[in-house]
Amino acid sequence: MTVLELRDVHRVHGSGETAVHALRGITLAVEPGELVAVMGPSGSGKSTLLNLAGGLDRPSQGSVHVDGVDLSGLGRRALATVRRQRVGYVFQDLNLLASLTAAENVALPLELDGVAARKARALAASALSEVDLDGYASRFPDEMSGGQQQRVAIARALIGKRRLILADEPTGALDSQTGEAVLRLIRSKVDDGAAGVLVTHDARHAAWADRVVFLRDGVVVDTAGPLDQPDELLAPGGAR
């Protein structure tokens, strides 16, 4: 079953002369085991697409389906359950809870789903280890660097049986070596059967994807991939 499907999705912010058309008729399907990179200039609609895919926003027109469920037909509580159980989201601004330790932040989605605290914290410690944060479980976000906080957010997104991984510039605060390790983790989660959507401005990161979608002014203007030459999409004439 297709994990993520956007059907003729439009998103308009505001109305009248001040209306901003963030997305204009986007149709996109992402299958299990597939990682799709989304690229485009600032204001092209990349983050809007992710917000709609993760149920954080609703389309002005069209529909979004996650694991066969039409998100537009869900109430607030049901939508929150889908996001918590099926979607792992790495935000640009991380959205870590300052009052919780690294392990508590990572374990929170599991605990909200009824997993016993001790088991959830053990799984969180393992997830933190996968992003090279052994020994950081008891630290609070303000006791960690920006790159370390970003790795906590990635561990939280990948923990559990998430069917859809959405990542908005997940390596932005990381050095190249750690960034590559994070992309390898996302790739591994997808190879295990999840679907992934990666927003990135870096063609080298897009090379980890099975397919690249290029947006401009809220419209898909090109698709490619996998990229044999990572920079080809950004070369002059690369987007049609």
C-alpha positions in Angstrom: 0.0 0.0 0.0 1.2 3.5 -0.9 2.3 5.2 2.4 1.9 8.8 1.3 -0.3 10.1 -1.4 -1.1 13.8 -2.3 -3.9 14.2 -4.8 -4.1 17.5 -6.6 -3.2 19.4 -3.5 -3.5 23.1 -3.3 -2.6 25.3 -0.3 -3.6 29.0 -0.3 -2.7 31.3 2.6 -4.9 34.3 3.0 -7.5 35.5 0.5 -8.1 38.1 -2.1 -5.3 40.2 -3.4 -3.0 39.1 -0.5 -3.5 35.4 -1.1 -0.3 33.3 -1.4 -0.6 30.1 -3.4 2.0 27.9 -1.6 1.1 24.8 -3.5 -0.7 24.5 -6.9 -2.0 21.1 -7.8 0.6 18.8 -6.3 0.2 15.1 -6.9 2.8 12.8 -5.4 2.9 9.2 -4.2 5.6 7.7 -2.0 5.9 3.9 -1.7 7.2 1.7 1.2 11.0 1.5 0.9 11.2 4.7 -1.1 13.0 7.9 -0.2 12.0 11.0 -2.1 14.0 14.2 -1.9 12.3 17.5 -2.4 14.4 20.5 -3.7 13.7 24.0 -4.8 14.4 27.6 -4.0 13.2 29.4 -0.9 9.4 29.9 -1.1 8.9 27.1 -3.5 6.5 25.2 -1.2 8.8 22.5 0.2 8.0 23.0 3.9 4.3 23.5 3.1 4.3 20.1 1.4 5.9 18.5 4.4 3.4 20.1 6.8 0.5 18.8 4.7 2.1 15.3 4.4 2.4 15.1 8.2 -1.1 16.4 9.0 0.2 19.6 10.5 -1.8 21.6 8.0 -4.8 20.9 5.8 -5.0 21.5 2.0 -7.2 24.2 0.6 -8.1 21.7 -2.1 -7.3 18.1 -2.8 -6.5 15.3 -0.3 -3.6 13.8 1.6 -3.6 10.1 2.5 -1.2 8.4 4.9 -1.2 4.6 4.9 -4.6 4.7 3.1 -6.2 7.1 5.6 -7.6 10.4 4.2 -6.3 12.9 6.8 -9.0 15.5 5.8 -11.7 13.1 7.2 -10.1 12.9 10.7 -10.9 14.9 13.8 -8.2 16.5 15.9 -7.7 13.5 18.2 -7.6 10.9 15.4 -5.3 13.1 13.4 -2.9 13.4 16.4 -2.9 9.7 16.8 -1.9 9.2 13.1 0.9 11.7 13.5 2.1 10.1 16.7 2.0 6.5 15.6 2.7 6.6 11.9 4.7 9.8 11.2 8.2 10.7 12.3 8.9 14.3 11.7 12.2 16.2 11.9 11.4 19.9 12.1 13.7 22.7 11.2 13.2 24.3 14.6 13.5 20.8 16.3 10.5 21.3 18.7 12.2 19.6 21.6 10.6 20.1 25.0 13.0 22.1 27.2 11.7 20.6 30.4 12.4 17.0 29.3 15.8 15.3 29.1 17.0 13.9 25.7 15.8 10.4 26.6 12.4 11.8 27.7 12.0 13.7 24.5 12.8 10.7 22.4 10.6 8.4 24.5 7.6 10.7 24.6 5.8 9.4 21.5 6.0 5.8 22.8 4.8 6.7 26.3 1.9 8.6 24.8 0.9 5.4 23.1 1.0 3.4 26.3 4.5 1.9 26.3 5.7 1.5 29.8 8.1 4.3 30.8 11.0 1.9 31.6 10.7 0.2 28.2 10.3 3.5 26.4 13.4 5.0 28.0 15.4 1.9 27.1 14.3 2.2 23.5 15.1 5.9 23.6 18.6 5.2 24.9 19.2 2.8 22.0 17.9 5.4 19.6 20.2 8.0 21.0 23.1 5.6 20.7 22.3 5.3 17.0 22.8 9.0 16.5 26.1 9.0 18.5 24.7 10.4 21.7 25.7 7.8 24.2 25.8 9.4 27.6 23.5 12.3 26.7 20.2 10.7 27.8 19.9 12.7 31.0 20.9 16.1 29.5 18.3 18.8 28.9 18.2 20.5 25.5 19.8 23.7 26.8 22.8 21.6 28.0 23.5 20.5 24.4 24.8 22.1 21.3 22.6 22.8 18.3 23.9 19.8 16.5 23.3 17.5 19.5 19.8 18.8 19.8 19.2 18.1 16.1 20.3 14.5 16.6 17.9 14.1 19.6 15.1 15.3 17.3 16.2 12.8 14.6 16.2 9.9 17.2 12.7 10.9 18.2 11.5 10.9 14.6 12.9 7.4 13.9 11.9 5.6 17.1 9.1 3.1 17.0 7.3 1.7 14.0 6.9 4.9 12.0 5.6 4.3 8.4 6.4 7.8 7.1 9.6 9.8 7.9 9.4 13.5 7.0 12.7 15.5 7.4 13.1 19.2 6.8 16.8 20.0 6.3 17.7 17.4 8.9 21.5 17.9 8.7 21.4 21.7 8.8 23.3 22.1 12.2 25.5 19.1 11.7 29.1 18.6 10.5 29.5 16.7 7.3 30.5 13.4 9.0 27.5 13.5 11.4 25.2 14.6 8.7 26.1 11.6 6.6 25.5 9.3 9.5 22.0 10.8 10.0 21.2 10.4 6.3 22.4 6.8 6.6 20.0 6.2 9.5 17.1 7.7 7.5 18.0 5.6 4.5 18.1 2.5 6.7 14.7 3.2 8.2 13.3 3.5 4.7 15.0 0.4 3.5 13.3 -1.4 6.4 9.9 -0.5 4.8 9.1 3.0 5.8 8.5 5.8 3.2 10.6 9.0 3.5 10.4 12.5 2.2 13.6 14.6 2.6 13.6 18.4 2.0 17.1 19.5 1.3 19.0 22.3 -0.6 22.1 20.1 -0.9 22.3 17.9 -4.1 24.7 15.6 -2.3 22.0 14.8 0.3 19.5 14.3 -2.5 21.7 11.7 -3.9 20.6 9.4 -1.0 17.1 9.4 -2.4 15.5 7.1 -4.9 13.8 10.0 -6.6 14.1 13.8 -6.6 11.2 16.2 -7.0 12.0 19.8 -7.8 9.5 22.5 -6.8 9.2 26.0 -8.0 6.4 28.4 -7.1 4.3 25.6 -5.6 4.5 23.4 -8.8 6.5 20.3 -9.5 8.7 21.4 -12.4 11.0 18.4 -12.6 11.7 14.9 -11.3 14.8 12.9 -11.5 16.7 10.1 -9.9 18.3 8.4 -8.4 21.0 11.0 -9.2 24.2 9.6 -10.6 25.7 13.1 -10.5 24.3 14.8 -7.4 24.8 18.3 -8.8 23.0 17.7 -12.1 19.6 18.8 -10.8 20.9 22.2 -9.8 22.9 22.8 -13.0 21.6 25.5 -15.4 18.8 23.9 -17.3 18.5 21.1 -14.9 14.9 22.0 -13.9 12.5 22.0 -16.8 
